[in-house]
């Protein structure tokens, strides 16, 4: 039997789940179910959408039925917006799937060139990004140069954080960062010092 949208609604009767009189599908919930539909279209949509959102047990709601929803079944019954999000998330598991970084686009496509052809051009808007680093394309800079620049920037941020958040041990000069606990600290070199949060001083 065809599974087009014209075959979805059959009749209005009481649903076993919500007990409301609602429209029922004219076909079973899954492609392997052997029983007639016992759940209304609204409950079926909620159930399949929940499966996609939370990746929960995807069996049919009919008592005693062990049939599971295939991707085709889930696409048919679930909320279209939920299905689209699930579909994109599932595609994103493939390392060759790339989504456009432009905020007004987000078009998804597969990049077969991989690392050997790092420039990815969006089929929809034409924006370019780096396949290796998943950032907007660094025009005039190789991936290796960009990586070194990124590492240098991260190192600068780390150094700024160390200077701002740590104190050097008076004995071994190793930076010490106090997270919690009392103000009396013991360095790895066994030197004991008092770190004051109010004034930032350290004393033996």
N, C-alpha and C positions, 0 to 999 in steps of 0.2 A: 504493500500500500504506500502511496506517496505520502511524504511527510511535509508537504507544503503548508503554509500558514492557513489555507482554506480548510485543512483537515483537522485543525487543532480543537475547535469548539464543536461539541456534539450536542449536549443538552444541559439543562439546569436541574440539579438535584442536590441532596444533602451530602456534604463532604464528611468523610470519616475523621478528619483532623480538626477542622474548625467548626463543624456541625452547621455551617451556613448553607443556604441554598444558593449555589453558584454554578458557573459554567464549568463543564468538564471537558477534557481532551477527548477526541474521538479515537485516539491511538494510545497504546500502553506507554508508561513513562520511559522505559528503556527499550532498546532494540531486541532484548532477550526476554522481556517479561512475557509470561504466558497467561496472565490474568487481565481482565478488562480494567480500565482506569477506575480507581476508587478514591482518588484525591483530586480536589478541584484545581483549576489552573492557577489560582492565586497561591495556594499552599505549595504547589509544585514549583512555582517560580521562586517563592521564598526559600524552599528547601535547597534547590539547586544553586541559588545565589549564595546561600550560607556555606555550601560545600566549597564553592570557589573562593570565598573570602577567607575561610578558616582552614581549608584543606582537611576537612573532617571526613568521616566515614561516608562513602558516597553510594550507599545502597538504596534501593527502592524503599519507599515508605510503607508499602503494603506488607502486612504481617505475614511472615513465613516466606517472603520472596527474598532471594539472595542475589538477584540481578544487580549489577552495578551500572552507573551512568557512564557512558563513553563520552569522549570529547564532543562528538556529534550531538548526543542527547543533551549535554550541559549547554551547548551553544543554543539549542532549540528552546529550552525551557527557562534558562536563567535570564535575569535582567540584562538587557543589552550592554549597559554601561559597566556592570560587574564583569560580564564576560570579556569585554574589551580589555579591562585592566588585568584580568587573569591571563588573557592571551598574550599581552605584551610582556607581563612578568615572566611567563613561561618561555617566551622567545629570548628574553634577556639572559637566560641561563646559558645560552649559546654564546661562546666568546667572540664569535664573528658578527653578532647582532649589535648594531649601533643605533642609538637614538640621537636625533639632532639636538644640539645644545641650546639652540635659540629658544627663548621663552615662549614665543608665539608660534612655534612649529612642533617640535618634539616628534617629528616623523621618524619612523623606524625602518631600518633596512639592513641587509646582510652585506658585509664587506669581505669579499672572497680573497682580496689581495693579501690580507693579514699584515704582519709586521714588515714584509718586504715592500709594500706599497702603503705607507702610513697615512697618506692624505685621503680622508673620506669626505666626499662632496655629497651633500644632501640632495636627493632626487627631487624633493619638493621645493625648497627655498634656495638651494645652491650654497648654503653656508658650509665652510670647511672646518674640519676638526682633525686632531691627531688620533689615529687609531690606537697607538701604543699608550699614550698618556691620557687619552679621553679629555682633552682640553681643546679650546679653539686653536686652529692651526697657527703655529709659530712661524710666520712668514720670514724668510731669510735666515732662519736658525735651524740647524739640524737637531734631530731628537737628542743626540748625545750632548750638544751644547745646551739645549733647553734643560736637560736633566741636571747638568752641572750647575746651571744658574738656579734651578729650583732647590738643589741641595745646599747651595751657598746661602740662599734666602732662608731656608729652614735652619741652617746653622746660625745665621744672624739672629733669628727669632729665639733660638735656644740660648744663645749667649745673653741676649737682653733679658730673658726670663731668669737665667742664673744670676745675673747681676742684681736683678730686682728682688728675687724671692729667696736668695740664699745668703749665708754668712760663711766666710772662710774660717776653718778651724785654726786658732792661733798657733797650734803645734805643728800640724802637717800641711796646713794650707788648703786642704780639700774642701770644696763647697758643701755646706750642710743646709738641708732644707727641713724646717720643722713643720709637720702637718697637724699633729694634735698631741695631747698629753701635757705634762707639766713643763715648766720652762727650763728645768735642769736636763741637759742632754749629755750623752756620752758618745764621742766620735769613735770611729772604727780603730783609731790609733790609741784608744782608751783615755784620751784627754777629755776631761769633764768641763763643760761650760754652761753658763746661764744665758739663755736667750730671752730677751724682753720684747714682747710684741708691741709695747707702747713706744719704746724709744729705739728699738732695733739694735741695742748694744749687746755685746757678749763679754762675759767676764769669767775668769777662772773661779 
